[in-house]
């Protein structure tokens, strides 16, 4: 029978540099399923918690790289625990696992310091990939959440165009190309707008897809928008050539 206060996982002899993850979820079946999926993907699960206070305690003792927080973590939800964990482990990345595809809650979570906002309904293999991507500097926002988040940001700003994450792997010109692609511009139209040859646009697109590990232009735009969205709501974006908004 599961203990209401799970303890830290036995320390492995060596985690071989694997990403260290703490799981905080009141549902023991969900915790165990996530644990097995993450371990199967080569991640190191350093502990499990069933409530907020224990999550904070384990985080301070285990110093994980990533904390997965159930959005409805008892007793009062994930937000207070998130802020306490961030104080105890300043470099930690916190990902909220949401029960609802809410743009409002997603914006709130990211604005209060979460590094990711994912749906509890996502495939566990995708969850593991999202954590690995997060550690590589990618945005951890479920595709199903993205539309709602973008709508909320649009309520705050008429457009995100001209904004880019400070630590983006893309160049200024590649972001300009992506902005045009996101409007549905063809290669010829983008070339005309930027006063370059169509072959130059094609070259930029290939570089963008390689850097973002995208398999199509549409996927590249989606990945870039999720990245831009995450950094924008956390106040870490800037106009081209700048390092911050303010």
C-alpha positions as CSV (number, residue, x, y, z in Angstrom):
1,X,0.0,0.0,0.0
2,X,1.4,3.4,-1.0
3,X,2.6,5.7,1.7
4,X,0.9,9.1,1.8
5,X,4.4,10.6,2.1
6,X,6.7,8.9,-0.4
7,X,10.4,9.2,0.4
8,X,13.2,10.1,-1.9
9,X,14.2,7.4,-4.4
10,X,17.2,5.4,-3.4
11,X,20.3,7.3,-4.6
12,X,21.7,5.5,-7.6
13,X,25.4,4.7,-7.6
14,X,25.8,6.9,-10.6
15,X,23.2,8.8,-12.7
16,X,25.8,9.1,-15.5
17,X,24.9,12.8,-16.0
18,X,21.2,11.9,-16.6
19,X,18.6,14.6,-16.0
20,X,17.4,14.4,-12.4
21,X,13.6,14.6,-12.0
22,X,11.3,14.9,-9.0
23,X,7.7,13.9,-9.4
24,X,5.0,15.6,-7.3
25,X,1.6,14.2,-7.8
26,X,-1.2,13.0,-5.4
27,X,-2.1,10.2,-7.7
28,X,0.1,7.2,-6.9
29,X,-0.7,5.4,-10.2
30,X,0.2,8.5,-12.1
31,X,3.4,8.9,-10.2
32,X,4.5,5.4,-10.8
33,X,3.6,5.5,-14.5
34,X,5.5,8.7,-15.0
35,X,8.5,7.3,-13.0
36,X,8.7,4.2,-15.1
37,X,8.4,6.1,-18.4
38,X,11.1,8.6,-17.4
39,X,13.5,5.8,-16.2
40,X,12.8,4.0,-19.4
41,X,13.9,7.1,-21.3
42,X,17.1,7.2,-19.4
43,X,16.2,10.0,-16.9
44,X,16.9,9.8,-13.2
45,X,13.9,10.0,-10.9
46,X,15.3,11.2,-7.6
47,X,12.1,11.3,-5.6
48,X,8.3,11.3,-5.5
49,X,5.9,13.5,-3.4
50,X,2.2,13.4,-2.8
51,X,1.7,16.9,-1.5
52,X,3.2,20.4,-1.7
53,X,5.1,20.4,1.6
54,X,6.8,17.1,0.8
55,X,7.6,18.3,-2.7
56,X,9.4,21.3,-1.3
57,X,11.3,19.2,1.2
58,X,12.4,16.6,-1.3
59,X,13.4,19.3,-3.8
60,X,15.6,21.0,-1.2
61,X,17.3,17.7,-0.3
62,X,17.6,16.1,-3.8
63,X,18.4,19.2,-5.9
64,X,16.6,17.9,-9.0
65,X,17.1,19.5,-12.5
66,X,13.4,19.3,-13.2
67,X,10.3,19.1,-10.9
68,X,7.0,17.8,-12.4
69,X,4.2,19.4,-10.4
70,X,0.6,18.3,-10.6
71,X,-1.4,21.4,-11.3
72,X,-3.8,20.4,-8.5
73,X,-1.2,19.3,-6.0
74,X,-2.7,19.3,-2.5
75,X,-3.5,21.1,-0.4
76,X,-3.7,24.3,-2.5
77,X,-2.5,23.6,-6.0
78,X,1.0,23.9,-7.6
79,X,1.7,27.6,-7.5
80,X,2.8,28.0,-3.8
81,X,4.9,24.9,-4.0
82,X,6.4,26.1,-7.3
83,X,7.6,29.4,-5.7
84,X,8.9,27.6,-2.6
85,X,10.8,25.1,-4.7
86,X,12.3,27.8,-6.9
87,X,13.5,29.6,-3.8
88,X,15.1,26.5,-2.4
89,X,16.6,25.3,-5.7
90,X,17.2,28.5,-7.8
91,X,18.3,26.7,-11.0
92,X,15.5,24.2,-11.0
93,X,13.1,23.9,-14.0
94,X,9.5,23.5,-12.9
95,X,6.9,21.9,-15.3
96,X,3.2,22.1,-14.4
97,X,1.1,19.1,-15.5
98,X,-2.3,20.6,-16.1
99,X,-5.7,18.9,-15.9
100,X,-7.3,21.4,-18.3
101,X,-6.2,22.9,-21.6
102,X,-6.5,26.4,-20.1
103,X,-4.7,29.3,-21.7
104,X,-5.4,31.5,-18.7
105,X,-3.9,29.0,-16.2
106,X,-1.0,28.4,-18.6
107,X,-0.2,32.1,-18.8
108,X,-0.4,32.3,-15.1
109,X,1.9,29.4,-14.5
110,X,4.5,30.6,-17.0
111,X,4.3,34.2,-15.7
112,X,4.9,33.0,-12.2
113,X,8.1,31.2,-13.1
114,X,7.2,27.8,-14.5
115,X,9.5,26.6,-17.3
116,X,6.9,24.4,-18.9
117,X,3.1,23.8,-19.0
118,X,2.1,20.4,-20.2
119,X,-1.2,18.4,-20.4
120,X,-1.6,15.4,-18.1
121,X,-3.2,13.7,-21.1
122,X,0.0,13.7,-23.2
123,X,1.8,10.4,-24.0
124,X,4.4,9.6,-21.3
125,X,7.0,9.1,-24.0
126,X,6.3,12.6,-25.2
127,X,6.7,13.8,-21.6
128,X,10.2,12.4,-21.4
129,X,11.1,14.0,-24.7
130,X,9.7,17.4,-23.5
131,X,11.9,17.2,-20.4
132,X,15.0,16.4,-22.5
133,X,14.0,19.3,-24.8
134,X,13.6,21.6,-21.9
135,X,17.1,20.9,-20.7
136,X,18.3,21.7,-24.2
137,X,16.7,25.1,-24.1
138,X,13.4,24.3,-25.8
139,X,10.0,25.4,-24.7
140,X,8.0,22.7,-22.8
141,X,4.5,23.7,-23.8
142,X,2.1,21.0,-25.2
143,X,0.8,21.6,-28.7
144,X,-2.7,21.3,-27.4
145,X,-2.0,24.1,-25.0
146,X,-0.4,26.4,-27.5
147,X,-3.5,27.9,-29.1
148,X,-5.0,28.9,-25.8
149,X,-1.7,30.4,-24.6
150,X,-1.3,32.4,-27.8
151,X,-4.8,33.7,-27.5
152,X,-4.1,34.9,-24.0
153,X,-0.9,36.6,-25.1
154,X,-2.8,38.3,-27.9
155,X,-5.1,39.8,-25.4
156,X,-2.1,41.5,-23.9
157,X,-0.3,42.4,-27.1
158,X,-1.5,43.0,-30.6
159,X,1.4,40.9,-32.0
160,X,4.4,38.9,-31.0
161,X,6.1,39.6,-34.3
162,X,9.5,41.1,-34.0
163,X,10.1,39.3,-30.7
164,X,12.6,36.5,-30.1
165,X,14.0,34.6,-27.1
166,X,17.3,36.0,-26.1
167,X,19.1,32.6,-26.1
168,X,17.5,31.5,-29.4
169,X,19.7,29.3,-31.7
170,X,18.2,31.2,-34.7
171,X,19.7,34.3,-36.2
172,X,17.9,37.6,-36.6
173,X,17.3,37.0,-40.3
174,X,16.0,33.4,-39.6
175,X,13.4,34.9,-37.2
176,X,12.5,37.4,-39.9
177,X,12.0,34.5,-42.3
178,X,9.9,32.6,-39.7
179,X,7.7,35.7,-39.2
180,X,6.9,35.8,-42.9
181,X,6.3,32.0,-43.0
182,X,3.9,32.3,-40.1
183,X,1.7,34.6,-42.2
184,X,1.6,32.1,-45.0
185,X,4.1,33.8,-47.2
186,X,5.6,31.7,-50.0
187,X,9.3,31.4,-50.7
188,X,8.9,34.0,-53.5
189,X,6.9,36.4,-51.3
190,X,9.4,36.1,-48.5
191,X,12.3,36.7,-50.9
192,X,10.6,39.8,-52.2
193,X,9.8,41.1,-48.7
194,X,13.4,40.7,-47.6
195,X,14.9,41.7,-51.0
196,X,16.9,38.5,-51.4
197,X,16.9,35.6,-53.9
198,X,14.4,32.8,-53.4
199,X,17.4,30.4,-53.1
200,X,18.5,32.4,-50.0
201,X,15.1,31.9,-48.4
202,X,15.3,28.2,-49.1
203,X,18.7,28.1,-47.5
204,X,17.4,29.9,-44.4
205,X,14.5,27.6,-44.1
206,X,16.8,24.5,-44.2
207,X,18.9,26.0,-41.5
208,X,15.8,26.8,-39.4
209,X,14.5,23.3,-39.7
210,X,17.8,21.8,-38.8
211,X,18.3,24.0,-35.7
212,X,14.7,23.4,-34.5
213,X,14.7,19.7,-35.4
214,X,11.6,20.3,-37.5
215,X,10.4,18.2,-40.4
216,X,8.3,20.8,-42.2
217,X,7.9,24.6,-42.4
218,X,4.6,24.3,-40.5
219,X,6.3,22.4,-37.6
220,X,9.2,24.9,-37.6
221,X,6.7,27.8,-37.2
222,X,4.9,25.9,-34.4
223,X,8.2,25.2,-32.5
224,X,9.4,28.7,-32.8
225,X,6.0,30.2,-31.7
226,X,6.0,28.0,-28.6
227,X,9.5,29.1,-27.8
228,X,8.7,32.8,-28.4
229,X,5.5,32.4,-26.3
230,X,7.3,30.9,-23.3
231,X,10.0,33.6,-23.2
232,X,7.6,36.4,-23.9
233,X,5.2,35.6,-21.0
234,X,8.2,35.2,-18.7
235,X,9.7,38.6,-19.7
236,X,12.8,37.1,-21.3
237,X,12.3,38.2,-24.9
238,X,13.6,41.2,-26.8
239,X,13.3,43.0,-30.1
240,X,15.7,42.0,-32.7
241,X,19.2,42.9,-31.5
242,X,18.1,43.6,-27.9
243,X,18.4,41.4,-24.8
244,X,15.2,42.2,-23.0
245,X,12.0,44.1,-23.1
246,X,12.6,46.4,-20.4
